[in-house]
Amino acid sequence: MSDTNRIPFLDLVTPHKQLRQELLAVVDSALDTAGFIGGPVVEAFEREFAAFCAVSECIGVGSGTDALRFALIAAGVGPGDIVVTVPNTFIATTEAISQAGARPVFVDVDERTYNLDPLKLQEYLENQCYFDRDKGHLVDRNLRMRVAAVVPVHLYGQPADMDPIMELAERYSLLVIEDACQAHGAEYFSRKDGCWKKAGSMGLAAAFSFYPGKNLGACGEAGAVTTNDSELARKIRMLRDHGQAQKYYHDMEGYNGRLDAIQAGMLKVKLAHLAEWNSQRRQSASAYSQLLAGSDGDIRLPYEPSWAKSVYHLFVVRVENRAKLQQHLASSNIGTAIHYPIPLHLQKAYQGLGYKAGDFPVAEQAASEIVSLPMFPGLEPAQIRHIVDQLATWFSLSAVSKTRIAVGAR
């Protein structure tokens, strides 16, 4: 029988109990062989994850931040460049841009998907930039810097609308690096090419995070870059390992950003289960949506376009009085979270970029209302029904409260 006494926001214990013997065998093998860094275990995972993402190359690295930073650097992005992305993402997206030497510039997101709005991107490129014919690239009118790349974020496990993004990138000679850190196994239907494509296979390269809470999570820090460009892959392999292609022969100054063998082995074990885990997440999302369909205007559910197959890394809804709703659910031992409460352009870390409140109204309004409900493989129908019942109770209490306020105001 399902436990509805306590429903965590995320359950990382159960899957590790289920896979305990296989995961411990990975550790035993590493101890027996002293194969801790690189080697056949890492290479095997890289091959399998590349096949999973339908690309030719996968380069394991130390984190998702490393993955995005190395992809940008290897692609030639650096000081004096602009990289366009969205303000409603985890700061690692912009940290990678800044640490590559470039400057993040934001555009607003789509009201329904919370992903980069291609129309807003087009508006920025056409109205705030010009093409410098002498230098042969696009320039931001105000910053006088080259616009080099776009990083669409596949937020919450759902792909951004890549066809128009790729079309704009081709038109203006921009690189596209996907931030797929939350989208392991997500798919996008390209209307242009008439087929489904995996997240991580559409841009020049893509960054994945294997932070423990991801759909495919390590038992520590880990990440990977996927690409179909063998030369880019070669550069990233050097960047992750102190700029060396051969031990102690350094062609460039690089980083210590390698994927260790124990994490790679554990990821390889888990990768065999990822498709089923993603299927369970989609089933849970469907159950939530069906049970909450009659909530009228009390709650805004996730929107999944016909061209997207989300893997629901998160199940994010929008409500008024979010804090009080979270308190109500917490009183029933139901965990929630917020992804993310403050858009990046309003974070203290980026005060120097010169943005202000009101610059990206869609992202800002969403940030004040979003709340993430429990979502993980193994979340049971009875647990979802209990969560929905508690939501219904809250909506009823909230409606009564609003009526009392309205009556008192007469």
PELIN-V667183 format. One record per residue. N is the residue number from 1. RES is the residue in one small letter. D_LAST is the distance of its C-alpha to the last C-alpha in whole Angstrom. Layout:
n=N res=RES d_last=D_LAST
n=N res=RES d_last=D_LAST
This chain:
n=1 res=m d_last=49
n=2 res=s d_last=47
n=3 res=d d_last=45
n=4 res=t d_last=42
n=5 res=n d_last=42
n=6 res=r d_last=42
n=7 res=i d_last=41
n=8 res=p d_last=42
n=9 res=f d_last=41
n=10 res=l d_last=45
n=11 res=d d_last=48
n=12 res=l d_last=51
n=13 res=v d_last=53
n=14 res=t d_last=54
n=15 res=p d_last=55
n=16 res=h d_last=58
n=17 res=k d_last=59
n=18 res=q d_last=59
n=19 res=l d_last=61
n=20 res=r d_last=63
n=21 res=q d_last=67
n=22 res=e d_last=67
n=23 res=l d_last=65
n=24 res=l d_last=67
n=25 res=a d_last=70
n=26 res=v d_last=69
n=27 res=v d_last=69
n=28 res=d d_last=72
n=29 res=s d_last=74
n=30 res=a d_last=73
n=31 res=l d_last=75
n=32 res=d d_last=78
n=33 res=t d_last=78
n=34 res=a d_last=77
n=35 res=g d_last=75
n=36 res=f d_last=72
n=37 res=i d_last=71
n=38 res=g d_last=72
n=39 res=g d_last=74
n=40 res=p d_last=74
n=41 res=v d_last=71
n=42 res=v d_last=69
n=43 res=e d_last=71
n=44 res=a d_last=70
n=45 res=f d_last=67
n=46 res=e d_last=67
n=47 res=r d_last=69
n=48 res=e d_last=66
n=49 res=f d_last=63
n=50 res=a d_last=64
n=51 res=a d_last=65
n=52 res=f d_last=62
n=53 res=c d_last=60
n=54 res=a d_last=63
n=55 res=v d_last=64
n=56 res=s d_last=68
n=57 res=e d_last=67
n=58 res=c d_last=65
n=59 res=i d_last=65
n=60 res=g d_last=64
n=61 res=v d_last=63
n=62 res=g d_last=61
n=63 res=s d_last=58
n=64 res=g d_last=55
n=65 res=t d_last=55
n=66 res=d d_last=59
n=67 res=a d_last=59
n=68 res=l d_last=57
n=69 res=r d_last=58
n=70 res=f d_last=62
n=71 res=a d_last=61
n=72 res=l d_last=60
n=73 res=i d_last=63
n=74 res=a d_last=65
n=75 res=a d_last=64
n=76 res=g d_last=65
n=77 res=v d_last=61
n=78 res=g d_last=61
n=79 res=p d_last=61
n=80 res=g d_last=60
n=81 res=d d_last=58
n=82 res=i d_last=54
n=83 res=v d_last=53
n=84 res=v d_last=50
n=85 res=t d_last=47
n=86 res=v d_last=44
n=87 res=p d_last=41
n=88 res=n d_last=40
n=89 res=t d_last=43
n=90 res=f d_last=45
n=91 res=i d_last=46
n=92 res=a d_last=50
n=93 res=t d_last=50
n=94 res=t d_last=50
n=95 res=e d_last=52
n=96 res=a d_last=54
n=97 res=i d_last=54
n=98 res=s d_last=54
n=99 res=q d_last=57
n=100 res=a d_last=59
n=101 res=g d_last=59
n=102 res=a d_last=57
n=103 res=r d_last=53
n=104 res=p d_last=50
n=105 res=v d_last=48
n=106 res=f d_last=45
n=107 res=v d_last=43
n=108 res=d d_last=40
n=109 res=v d_last=39
n=110 res=d d_last=39
n=111 res=e d_last=35
n=112 res=r d_last=36
n=113 res=t d_last=39
n=114 res=y d_last=39
n=115 res=n d_last=42
n=116 res=l d_last=44
n=117 res=d d_last=43
n=118 res=p d_last=46
n=119 res=l d_last=44
n=120 res=k d_last=43
n=121 res=l d_last=47
n=122 res=q d_last=48
n=123 res=e d_last=46
n=124 res=y d_last=47
n=125 res=l d_last=51
n=126 res=e d_last=51
n=127 res=n d_last=49
n=128 res=q d_last=49
n=129 res=c d_last=53
n=130 res=y d_last=56
n=131 res=f d_last=60
n=132 res=d d_last=62
n=133 res=r d_last=66
n=134 res=d d_last=68
n=135 res=k d_last=66
n=136 res=g d_last=66
n=137 res=h d_last=62
n=138 res=l d_last=58
n=139 res=v d_last=57
n=140 res=d d_last=54
n=141 res=r d_last=53
n=142 res=n d_last=52
n=143 res=l d_last=53
n=144 res=r d_last=57
n=145 res=m d_last=57
n=146 res=r d_last=59
n=147 res=v d_last=56
n=148 res=a d_last=58
n=149 res=a d_last=56
n=150 res=v d_last=53
n=151 res=v d_last=51
n=152 res=p d_last=49
n=153 res=v d_last=47
n=154 res=h d_last=47
n=155 res=l d_last=44
n=156 res=y d_last=43
n=157 res=g d_last=46
n=158 res=q d_last=46
n=159 res=p d_last=48
n=160 res=a d_last=47
n=161 res=d d_last=48
n=162 res=m d_last=51
n=163 res=d d_last=53
n=164 res=p d_last=51
n=165 res=i d_last=51
n=166 res=m d_last=55
n=167 res=e d_last=56
n=168 res=l d_last=54
n=169 res=a d_last=56
n=170 res=e d_last=59
n=171 res=r d_last=59
n=172 res=y d_last=58
n=173 res=s d_last=61
n=174 res=l d_last=58
n=175 res=l d_last=59
n=176 res=v d_last=56
n=177 res=i d_last=56
n=178 res=e d_last=54
n=179 res=d d_last=52
n=180 res=a d_last=52
n=181 res=c d_last=51
n=182 res=q d_last=49
n=183 res=a d_last=50
n=184 res=h d_last=53
n=185 res=g d_last=54
n=186 res=a d_last=51
n=187 res=e d_last=53
n=188 res=y d_last=52
n=189 res=f d_last=53
n=190 res=s d_last=55
n=191 res=r d_last=54
n=192 res=k d_last=57
n=193 res=d d_last=60
n=194 res=g d_last=58
n=195 res=c d_last=58
n=196 res=w d_last=56
n=197 res=k d_last=57
n=198 res=k d_last=56
n=199 res=a d_last=54
n=200 res=g d_last=57
n=201 res=s d_last=59
n=202 res=m d_last=58
n=203 res=g d_last=58
n=204 res=l d_last=61
n=205 res=a d_last=60
n=206 res=a d_last=57
n=207 res=a d_last=56
n=208 res=f d_last=55
n=209 res=s d_last=54
n=210 res=f d_last=55
n=211 res=y d_last=53
n=212 res=p d_last=53
n=213 res=g d_last=50
n=214 res=k d_last=50
n=215 res=n d_last=51
n=216 res=l d_last=55
n=217 res=g d_last=55
n=218 res=a d_last=58
n=219 res=c d_last=58
n=220 res=g d_last=58
n=221 res=e d_last=58
n=222 res=a d_last=59
n=223 res=g d_last=58
n=224 res=a d_last=60
n=225 res=v d_last=61
n=226 res=t d_last=62
n=227 res=t d_last=63
n=228 res=n d_last=66
n=229 res=d d_last=68
n=230 res=s d_last=71
n=231 res=e d_last=71
n=232 res=l d_last=68
n=233 res=a d_last=68
n=234 res=r d_last=71
n=235 res=k d_last=70
n=236 res=i d_last=67
n=237 res=r d_last=69
n=238 res=m d_last=71
n=239 res=l d_last=68
n=240 res=r d_last=67
n=241 res=d d_last=70
n=242 res=h d_last=71
n=243 res=g d_last=72
n=244 res=q d_last=75
n=245 res=a d_last=77
n=246 res=q d_last=80
n=247 res=k d_last=80
n=248 res=y d_last=80
n=249 res=y d_last=80
n=250 res=h d_last=77
n=251 res=d d_last=77
n=252 res=m d_last=73
n=253 res=e d_last=71
n=254 res=g d_last=69
n=255 res=y d_last=67
n=256 res=n d_last=67
n=257 res=g d_last=64
n=258 res=r d_last=66
n=259 res=l d_last=65
n=260 res=d d_last=67
n=261 res=a d_last=69
n=262 res=i d_last=67
n=263 res=q d_last=63
n=264 res=a d_last=65
n=265 res=g d_last=67
n=266 res=m d_last=63
n=267 res=l d_last=62
n=268 res=k d_last=64
n=269 res=v d_last=64
n=270 res=k d_last=60
n=271 res=l d_last=61
n=272 res=a d_last=62
n=273 res=h d_last=59
n=274 res=l d_last=56
n=275 res=a d_last=56
n=276 res=e d_last=55
n=277 res=w d_last=53
n=278 res=n d_last=51
n=279 res=s d_last=51
n=280 res=q d_last=50
n=281 res=r d_last=47
n=282 res=r d_last=46
n=283 res=q d_last=46
n=284 res=s d_last=44
n=285 res=a d_last=41
n=286 res=s d_last=42
n=287 res=a d_last=41
n=288 res=y d_last=38
n=289 res=s d_last=37
n=290 res=q d_last=37
n=291 res=l d_last=35
n=292 res=l d_last=32
n=293 res=a d_last=33
n=294 res=g d_last=30
n=295 res=s d_last=27
n=296 res=d d_last=26
n=297 res=g d_last=24
n=298 res=d d_last=24
n=299 res=i d_last=27
n=300 res=r d_last=30
n=301 res=l d_last=33
n=302 res=p d_last=36
n=303 res=y d_last=38
n=304 res=e d_last=42
n=305 res=p d_last=43
n=306 res=s d_last=46
n=307 res=w d_last=49
n=308 res=a d_last=48
n=309 res=k d_last=49
n=310 res=s d_last=47
n=311 res=v d_last=48
n=312 res=y d_last=45
n=313 res=h d_last=46
n=314 res=l d_last=42
n=315 res=f d_last=39
n=316 res=v d_last=36
n=317 res=v d_last=33
n=318 res=r d_last=29
n=319 res=v d_last=26
n=320 res=e d_last=23
n=321 res=n d_last=23
n=322 res=r d_last=27
n=323 res=a d_last=27
n=324 res=k d_last=25
n=325 res=l d_last=27
n=326 res=q d_last=30
n=327 res=q d_last=30
n=328 res=h d_last=29
n=329 res=l d_last=32
n=330 res=a d_last=34
n=331 res=s d_last=33
n=332 res=s d_last=35
n=333 res=n d_last=38
n=334 res=i d_last=37
n=335 res=g d_last=38
n=336 res=t d_last=36
n=337 res=a d_last=37
n=338 res=i d_last=36
n=339 res=h d_last=38
n=340 res=y d_last=38
n=341 res=p d_last=35
n=342 res=i d_last=36
n=343 res=p d_last=38
n=344 res=l d_last=42
n=345 res=h d_last=41
n=346 res=l d_last=39
n=347 res=q d_last=41
n=348 res=k d_last=43
n=349 res=a d_last=46
n=350 res=y d_last=46
n=351 res=q d_last=44
n=352 res=g d_last=48
n=353 res=l d_last=47
n=354 res=g d_last=45
n=355 res=y d_last=41
n=356 res=k d_last=38
n=357 res=a d_last=34
n=358 res=g d_last=33
n=359 res=d d_last=37
n=360 res=f d_last=37
n=361 res=p d_last=33
n=362 res=v d_last=33
n=363 res=a d_last=35
n=364 res=e d_last=33
n=365 res=q d_last=30
n=366 res=a d_last=32
n=367 res=a d_last=33
n=368 res=s d_last=29
n=369 res=e d_last=28
n=370 res=i d_last=32
n=371 res=v d_last=33
n=372 res=s d_last=36
n=373 res=l d_last=37
n=374 res=p d_last=40
n=375 res=m d_last=43
n=376 res=f d_last=46
n=377 res=p d_last=49
n=378 res=g d_last=49
n=379 res=l d_last=46
n=380 res=e d_last=46
n=381 res=p d_last=44
n=382 res=a d_last=43
n=383 res=q d_last=41
n=384 res=i d_last=39
n=385 res=r d_last=38
n=386 res=h d_last=37
n=387 res=i d_last=35
n=388 res=v d_last=33
n=389 res=d d_last=32
n=390 res=q d_last=31
n=391 res=l d_last=29
n=392 res=a d_last=28
n=393 res=t d_last=26
n=394 res=w d_last=25
n=395 res=f d_last=23
n=396 res=s d_last=22
n=397 res=l d_last=21
n=398 res=s d_last=19
n=399 res=a d_last=17
n=400 res=v d_last=16
n=401 res=s d_last=15
n=402 res=k d_last=13
n=403 res=t d_last=11
n=404 res=r d_last=10
n=405 res=i d_last=9
n=406 res=a d_last=7
n=407 res=v d_last=6
n=408 res=g d_last=6
n=409 res=a d_last=4
n=410 res=r d_last=0
